[in-house]
Amino acid sequence: MALFHLHKRNRTDEELMAQVKGGSSSAFDELYRRYARKLNGFFFCQLGGDPEQAADAVQDVMLHLYEARSRYKTGENVATWIFTMAYNLCKNQYRHLAHEQNYLAQLDAEPVTESQVEVQIDRQRLEEALGEVLASLSPPLRMLFSLRYEEDLTVPQIAKIQELPEGTVKSRLHKTMNIIRNKLKEYENK
């Protein structure tokens, strides 16, 4: 039995998904093992820090993956496919909470302030400050940051997930990073 599990762990995500498409529950279990923790962290950050809501969202995405297995196109990047489902679930949640209606207004109206305070700060304080800045971003910008810098997805993958042109993703990432830089300006070493 242990040898069987090692065999599954040596498979690529795409090979496992092809097996899931064919009805393999052990391949599904391995994909679940690989993605549940990543998805949980993603949802925890994107859905307001509620661990129960994050866990429910992971279950929803994995259930959807299993139900949609016949629509998986062989060779398609599994991470992109899964995070597209995760993104869509968050997008629906934002819509439900009326956050997305203000997206463009927030993007353009995000205040950019320069702090005159010069502060030396240790790494832990800087990480706390970054966490606060990320929490203050609009949910769509926070998600964009998370997909790129926490989940390490490429611009083309994010563009596919969000159904946006790559140029739009790049410009929104640039805007997001400028907001973060400006809000953390007081922590720059002088």
C-alpha positions in Angstrom: 0.0 0.0 0.0 2.8 2.5 0.9 4.5 1.7 -2.4 1.3 2.6 -4.2 1.2 6.0 -2.5 4.8 6.7 -3.4 4.0 5.9 -7.0 1.2 8.5 -6.9 3.5 11.1 -5.3 6.0 10.7 -8.2 3.3 11.7 -10.8 2.9 15.2 -12.1 -0.2 17.0 -11.3 -1.3 16.6 -15.0 -0.7 12.9 -14.9 -2.8 12.7 -11.7 -5.6 14.8 -13.2 -5.7 12.5 -16.2 -6.1 9.6 -13.8 -8.8 11.5 -11.8 -10.6 12.1 -15.1 -10.5 8.3 -15.6 -12.1 7.8 -12.2 -9.1 7.2 -9.9 -10.0 8.1 -6.3 -6.4 7.6 -5.1 -5.1 10.2 -7.7 -7.8 12.6 -6.5 -6.6 12.0 -2.9 -3.1 12.9 -3.9 -4.1 16.1 -5.7 -6.1 17.0 -2.6 -3.1 16.4 -0.5 -1.0 18.6 -2.8 -3.4 21.5 -3.0 -5.6 21.6 0.1 -3.0 23.5 2.2 -2.2 26.0 -0.5 -5.9 26.6 -1.2 -6.6 27.0 2.5 -4.0 29.7 2.9 -5.2 31.4 -0.2 -8.8 31.4 0.9 -7.9 32.4 4.4 -6.2 35.5 3.1 -8.8 36.3 0.4 -12.0 35.6 2.5 -11.3 37.7 5.5 -9.2 35.5 7.7 -12.0 33.1 8.7 -10.6 29.6 9.0 -14.0 27.9 8.7 -14.9 29.8 5.6 -11.5 29.0 4.2 -11.9 25.3 4.9 -15.4 25.3 3.3 -14.0 27.0 0.2 -11.3 24.4 -0.1 -14.0 21.7 0.0 -16.1 23.5 -2.5 -13.2 23.8 -5.0 -12.1 20.2 -4.6 -15.6 19.0 -5.0 -16.0 21.2 -8.1 -12.7 19.8 -9.4 -14.0 16.3 -9.0 -17.4 17.1 -10.5 -15.8 18.9 -13.5 -13.1 16.3 -14.1 -14.5 15.3 -17.4 -14.0 18.9 -18.6 -10.3 18.8 -17.8 -8.3 19.2 -21.0 -5.4 16.7 -21.0 -2.1 18.5 -20.6 -3.7 21.7 -19.2 -1.8 23.1 -16.2 -3.5 21.8 -13.2 -2.4 24.6 -10.8 -3.9 27.2 -13.2 -7.1 25.1 -13.5 -7.5 24.8 -9.7 -6.7 28.4 -9.0 -9.1 29.5 -11.7 -11.8 27.7 -9.7 -10.5 29.3 -6.5 -10.5 32.7 -8.1 -14.0 32.3 -9.4 -15.3 31.2 -6.0 -13.7 34.3 -4.4 -15.1 36.5 -7.2 -18.6 35.2 -6.5 -18.1 35.7 -2.8 -16.9 39.3 -3.4 -19.9 39.9 -5.7 -22.2 38.6 -3.0 -20.6 41.0 -0.5 -20.8 43.9 -3.0 -17.0 44.4 -2.8 -16.4 44.0 -6.5 -18.7 46.9 -7.4 -16.2 49.4 -6.0 -13.1 47.7 -7.5 -12.2 50.2 -10.2 -13.1 53.2 -8.0 -10.9 51.8 -5.2 -8.1 51.1 -7.7 -8.1 54.7 -8.9 -8.9 56.3 -5.5 -6.4 54.4 -3.4 -4.6 57.2 -1.5 -0.9 57.4 -2.0 0.8 59.1 1.0 4.5 59.7 1.7 5.6 59.4 5.3 8.2 61.8 6.6 9.0 59.5 9.5 12.3 57.7 9.3 12.1 54.4 11.1 14.5 51.5 11.6 12.5 48.3 11.9 13.3 44.7 12.3 12.1 42.0 9.9 9.2 40.9 12.1 7.8 44.5 12.3 8.1 44.9 8.6 6.3 41.7 7.9 3.5 42.8 10.3 3.3 46.1 8.5 3.2 44.4 5.1 0.4 42.2 6.5 -1.6 45.3 7.5 -1.0 46.9 4.1 -2.2 43.8 2.3 -5.3 43.6 4.5 -6.1 47.2 3.6 -6.0 46.5 -0.1 -9.3 45.9 -1.9 -10.1 42.2 -2.2 -9.3 42.1 -6.0 -5.9 43.7 -5.5 -5.1 41.5 -2.5 -6.0 38.5 -4.7 -3.8 39.7 -7.5 -0.9 40.1 -5.1 -1.5 36.7 -3.6 -1.7 34.9 -7.0 1.5 36.5 -8.2 3.7 36.7 -5.1 2.4 34.1 -2.7 1.2 31.4 -5.1 4.0 32.2 -7.5 1.8 32.1 -10.6 3.0 33.8 -13.8 1.3 36.8 -15.4 0.0 34.6 -18.3 -1.5 32.2 -15.7 -3.1 35.0 -13.8 -4.4 36.5 -17.0 -6.1 33.2 -17.9 -7.5 32.8 -14.4 -8.9 36.3 -14.2 -9.9 36.4 -17.9 -8.0 39.6 -18.5 -5.4 40.7 -21.0 -1.8 40.2 -19.8 -1.2 44.0 -20.1 -4.1 44.7 -17.7 -2.7 42.2 -15.2 0.8 43.8 -15.4 -0.6 47.3 -15.0 -2.7 46.3 -12.0 0.3 44.5 -10.4 2.4 47.6 -11.0 -0.3 49.8 -9.3 -0.6 47.3 -6.4 3.2 47.3 -5.9 3.2 51.2 -6.0 0.5 51.3 -3.3 2.5 48.8 -1.1 5.8 50.7 -1.6 4.2 54.0 -0.8 2.5 52.7 2.3 5.7 51.1 3.5 7.9 54.1 2.6 8.4 55.0 6.3 10.3 51.6 6.7 12.9 52.3 4.1 16.5 52.3 5.4 17.8 55.8 5.1 
